[in-house]
Amino acid sequence: VAETDVKLREANTKLSFAEAGLSELESVKAQLSESTEKLQKAEEALAKPADTNELDLLREQVVARDSDITELQSKLLDAEEKAGQLGIAGEALAKSQTKIAELETAHAQTRADLELIKSEIQDHLSQRAKSQEVLITLQETLANKERELSEAKAAIPATPVVAVDTFEAHLKAKDEDLLLLQNRISMLMEEKEKLTRTPPPIPSGELDALRQELAESKEKLAKLESVPVQLRRELLDKQVQLDSLTAEVELLRTPKAFAMRDLLEKIDGIGPVYQQKLWDAGVQSFADLAETSEERLRAIIQPQEWQNLNFGRWRERAVALKNEGAE
C-alpha cells in the first residue's frame, strides 16, 4: 500500500509538469501568432506610400518584429521539442495512469482483504477468549476432582499389618479344618465301600458318635461365616458330602434297609460306580431297576457320548433276576 502511494505521488508530479509544459507551449504559440499578425501589418504599411520618418520607423518596427519573430521561433522550436518530450511523457503518463488504476484496484482489493483478515482475527480472538473460559472451567473441575480424590484417599483407613497376619493365621487354621474334614470323608467313603459288600455288625454307640461329629461339623461350619466366599463354598460342598455319606452309613447300618438292596452289579454293564449311583437315586433292587424308565436311568448314570449303554437290556436282566429271586 505504501509503495502504491509513492508511485501515485510520482505520477501526479509528472502530470503537473506535463500540464505546465503544455500551458507554456500554448503561451508561446499565442505570442508567435500575435507577432506574425503585427509583422503582416508592418509589411502592409511598407507597401503603402509614406514619408521617410514613418518609413524608417516602420523599418525599425519590422527589424524589431523580425528579431521578436526569430526569438519566438526559437522559443517555438524549444516548445515543440518540449512538446515532443511531453508527448513521450504523456504516453508514459497514460501508462502510469493505467498502472495507477490497476494499483488502485489492487489497493482496494488489498484493503478489502485486510478488512476480511481483521474480521477473521476478531473472530479468532473471540473464539480464543471462549476457549480460555472453557479451559479455566476445566482447570477448576480438575482441581475439584483432585481435591476430592485427595480427601477420598485420606478417608481410606490404612490396613494394619497385624490384622492381615491374624486373617492369614485364621485362613491357615480353616485350611487345616478342611483337610481334617476331607480325611474324615475319605474314611467314611472307605467304610461305605466295606458296608456295601459285607454288612458288619452294628457297633453300639457309633451312630451317636457320627451324629455328634455331624453336629460339631455344623457348629464349625457356622463359625466359618467370616471366611472368604470361595473357602466357604468348598467347606459347604464337603459338608454336603459328609451329610450324604453319614446318611448312607446310617442307611447301611439299618439291617432292614440293607436287606432291601440287591447287588445290581450282577447285571452286565453295571459296575460298582453305576451300582452306587443307582442306589443313591433310590433304585435299590432288581424290581426298582425293572420299573425305572430308560430316560430315568440315563439321567441317573449320565453316560458320556462315546459310551453305548443298553438300558433296555439292564431292565430285561433285572426282570429275570427279580423272578429268580421270587422263585
C-alpha positions in Angstrom: 0.0 0.0 0.0 2.9 2.4 0.9 4.6 1.6 -2.4 1.4 2.3 -4.3 1.0 5.7 -2.6 4.6 6.6 -3.6 4.0 5.7 -7.2 0.8 7.6 -7.2 2.6 10.8 -5.9 5.3 10.4 -8.6 2.7 10.1 -11.3 0.8 13.2 -10.1 4.1 15.1 -10.1 4.8 14.1 -13.7 1.3 15.1 -14.7 1.7 18.5 -13.1 5.0 19.0 -15.0 3.3 18.0 -18.3 0.4 20.3 -17.8 2.8 23.2 -17.1 4.8 22.5 -20.3 1.5 22.4 -22.3 0.5 25.7 -20.8 3.8 27.2 -21.7 3.6 25.9 -25.3 0.2 27.4 -25.7 1.5 30.8 -24.5 4.4 30.7 -27.0 2.0 29.8 -29.8 -0.2 32.8 -28.8 2.8 35.2 -28.8 4.1 33.9 -32.2 0.6 34.3 -33.7 0.5 37.9 -32.3 4.0 38.7 -33.7 3.1 37.2 -37.1 0.0 39.3 -37.2 2.0 42.5 -36.4 4.6 41.6 -39.0 1.9 41.3 -41.6 0.5 44.7 -40.6 4.0 46.2 -40.9 4.5 44.7 -44.3 1.2 46.1 -45.5 2.2 49.5 -44.2 5.5 49.3 -46.1 3.7 48.6 -49.2 1.8 51.9 -48.9 3.4 55.3 -49.8 4.6 57.2 -46.7 7.1 59.7 -45.6 10.8 58.9 -44.7 10.4 59.2 -41.0 7.4 57.0 -40.9 9.2 54.6 -43.2 12.2 54.4 -41.0 10.0 53.9 -38.0 8.3 51.1 -39.8 11.6 49.6 -40.8 12.7 49.7 -37.2 9.5 48.0 -36.2 10.0 45.3 -38.9 13.5 44.7 -37.7 12.3 44.5 -34.1 9.5 42.2 -35.2 11.9 40.1 -37.1 14.0 39.9 -34.1 10.9 39.0 -32.0 9.8 36.5 -34.6 13.3 34.9 -34.6 13.2 34.7 -30.8 9.7 33.4 -30.8 10.6 30.8 -33.5 13.5 29.7 -31.3 11.1 29.5 -28.4 8.6 27.7 -30.6 11.3 25.2 -31.5 12.2 24.8 -27.9 8.5 24.5 -27.0 7.9 21.9 -29.8 10.9 20.0 -28.6 9.5 20.1 -25.1 6.1 19.2 -26.6 7.7 16.1 -28.1 9.2 15.2 -24.8 5.9 15.9 -23.2 4.2 13.6 -25.8 6.6 10.8 -24.7 5.9 11.8 -21.1 2.2 11.8 -22.0 2.4 8.2 -23.2 4.3 7.3 -20.1 1.8 9.3 -18.1 -1.1 7.3 -19.7 0.7 4.1 -18.9 1.3 5.4 -15.4 -2.3 6.3 -15.1 -3.3 2.8 -16.3 -0.8 1.3 -13.8 -2.2 3.7 -11.1 -5.7 2.5 -11.9 -4.6 -1.1 -11.6 -2.7 -0.3 -8.4 -5.7 1.4 -7.0 -7.8 -1.6 -7.8 -5.2 -3.9 -6.2 -5.1 -1.4 -3.3 -8.9 -1.6 -2.9 -8.7 -5.4 -3.0 -5.9 -5.3 -0.5 -7.9 -3.1 1.8 -10.9 -5.5 1.4 -8.7 -8.5 2.2 -7.2 -6.6 5.1 -10.7 -5.9 6.4 -11.6 -9.6 6.0 -8.4 -10.6 7.8 -9.2 -8.1 10.6 -12.7 -9.7 10.9 -11.2 -13.2 11.0 -8.7 -12.0 13.6 -11.6 -10.6 15.7 -13.5 -13.9 15.3 -10.3 -15.8 16.3 -9.8 -13.6 19.3 -13.4 -14.1 20.3 -13.1 -17.9 19.9 -9.8 -17.8 21.8 -11.5 -15.9 24.7 -14.2 -18.6 24.8 -11.6 -21.4 24.7 -9.8 -19.7 27.6 -13.1 -19.6 29.5 -13.7 -23.3 28.9 -10.0 -24.1 29.8 -10.4 -22.2 33.1 -13.6 -24.1 33.8 -11.9 -27.4 33.0 -9.0 -26.5 35.2 -11.3 -25.7 38.1 -13.1 -29.0 37.6 -9.8 -30.9 37.5 -8.7 -29.1 40.7 -12.0 -30.1 42.4 -11.6 -33.7 41.3 -8.1 -33.8 42.6 -9.2 -32.4 45.9 -12.0 -35.0 46.1 -9.5 -37.7 45.3 -7.1 -36.5 48.0 -10.0 -36.4 50.5 -11.1 -39.9 49.5 -7.5 -41.2 49.9 -7.3 -39.5 53.3 -10.6 -41.1 54.3 -9.4 -44.7 53.4 -8.1 -46.3 56.6 -4.7 -47.9 56.5 -4.8 -51.7 56.7 -3.0 -52.8 59.8 -0.3 -55.4 59.3 -1.5 -57.2 62.5 -5.0 -57.6 61.1 -3.6 -59.2 57.9 -1.4 -61.6 59.8 -4.4 -62.5 62.0 -6.5 -63.2 58.9 -3.8 -65.3 57.3 -3.5 -67.3 60.5 -7.2 -67.8 60.6 -7.2 -69.0 57.0 -4.5 -71.4 57.7 -6.5 -72.8 60.6 -9.5 -73.2 58.4 -7.4 -75.0 55.8 -6.4 -77.4 58.5 -10.0 -77.9 59.4 -10.9 -78.5 55.8 -8.1 -81.1 55.5 -9.4 -82.9 58.5 -12.9 -82.9 57.0 -11.5 -84.3 53.8 -9.7 -87.1 55.7 -12.9 -87.9 57.5 -14.8 -88.0 54.2 -12.2 -90.4 52.8 -12.5 -92.6 55.9 -16.3 -92.6 55.5 -16.0 -93.5 51.8 -13.8 -96.5 52.7 -16.2 -97.5 55.4 -19.1 -97.1 52.9 -17.4 -99.3 50.4 -16.9 -102.0 53.0 -20.5 -101.8 54.1 -21.8 -102.2 50.5 -20.0 -105.5 50.3 -20.3 -107.2 53.6 -22.5 -105.5 56.2 -20.6 -105.7 59.6 -22.4 -105.9 62.9 -23.5 -102.5 64.1 -21.3 -101.3 67.0 -23.3 -99.8 69.8 -22.9 -96.0 70.1 -21.1 -95.5 66.8 -24.2 -93.9 65.2 -24.5 -91.5 68.1 -20.8 -90.7 67.6 -21.4 -89.9 64.0 -24.3 -87.7 64.9 -22.2 -85.9 67.5 -19.5 -85.4 64.8 -22.1 -84.1 62.4 -23.3 -81.6 65.0 -19.7 -80.5 65.6 -19.1 -80.1 61.9 -22.2 -78.0 61.6 -21.0 -75.9 64.5 -17.6 -75.4 62.8 -19.4 -74.5 59.6 -21.3 -71.8 61.4 -18.1 -70.4 62.7 -16.7 -70.1 59.2 -19.1 -67.3 58.2 -16.2 -64.8 58.2 -14.1 -67.0 55.9 -13.9 -65.8 52.2 -16.7 -66.9 49.9 -14.6 -69.4 47.9 -13.4 -71.2 51.1 -16.9 -71.3 52.5 -18.2 -72.8 49.3 -15.6 -75.6 49.5 -16.5 -76.2 53.1 -20.2 -76.3 52.3 -19.5 -78.8 49.5 -17.5 -81.0 51.9 -20.3 -80.7 54.5 -22.9 -81.8 51.9 -20.7 -84.8 51.1 -20.3 -85.6 54.7 -24.1 -85.3 55.4 -24.7 -87.6 52.4 -22.2 -90.2 53.5 -23.5 -90.0 57.0 -27.0 -90.6 55.8 -25.8 -93.5 53.7 -23.9 -95.0 56.6 -27.0 -94.8 58.7 -29.0 -96.4 56.0 -26.4 -99.2 55.6 -26.3 -99.8 59.3 -30.0 -100.5 59.2 -30.5 -104.3 58.6 -33.9 -103.8 57.0 -32.7 -101.2 54.6 -29.6 -103.2 53.7 -31.7 -106.3 53.2 -33.8 -104.5 50.6 -30.8 -103.8 48.4 -29.9 -106.1 45.5 -26.4 -106.4 44.1 -27.2 -104.6 40.8 -23.6 -105.2 39.5 -24.7 -108.7 38.7 -26.1 -107.2 35.5 -23.7 -106.9 32.6 -22.7 -103.2 32.2 -23.2 -102.2 35.8 -20.1 -101.9 38.0 -19.6 -100.6 41.5 -19.8 -97.0 40.4 -23.0 -97.3 38.4 -24.4 -99.5 41.2 -23.7 -96.8 43.8 -25.3 -94.2 41.5 -28.5 -96.3 41.2 -28.6 -96.9 45.0 -28.2 -93.2 45.7 -31.0 -92.4 43.3 -33.4 -94.8 45.1 -33.0 -97.8 42.7 -32.3 -100.3 45.4 -33.4 -103.6 44.0 -33.9 -105.5 40.7 -37.6 -104.7 40.9 -36.8 -101.0 41.2 -34.5 -101.2 38.2 -37.1 -103.1 36.1 -39.7 -100.5 36.8 -37.4 -97.5 36.1 -37.6 -96.0 32.6 -34.7 -95.7 30.2 -34.8 -91.9 30.4 -34.6 -92.0 34.2 -31.7 -94.4 34.0 -29.9 -92.2 31.6 -30.4 -89.2 33.8 -29.0 -91.1 36.8 -26.0 -92.6 35.1 -25.2 -89.6 32.9 -23.0 -91.5 30.4 -20.5 -89.9 28.1 -21.3 -89.6 24.4 -18.9 -92.3 23.5 -20.4 -94.8 26.0 -23.0 -97.1 24.4 -25.1 -98.4 27.4 -28.1 -100.6 26.7 -30.6 -99.6 29.4 -33.3 -101.8 27.9 -31.0 -104.8 28.4 -30.5 -103.8 32.0 -34.2 -103.8 32.6 -34.7 -107.1 30.9 -32.0 -108.7 33.0 -33.4 -107.0 36.2 -36.8 -108.7 35.5 -35.1 -112.1 35.1 -33.1 -111.7 38.3 -36.2 -110.5 40.2 -38.1 -113.5 39.0 -35.2 -115.8 40.0 -35.3 -114.3 43.5 -39.0 -114.8 43.8 -38.7 -118.4 42.9 
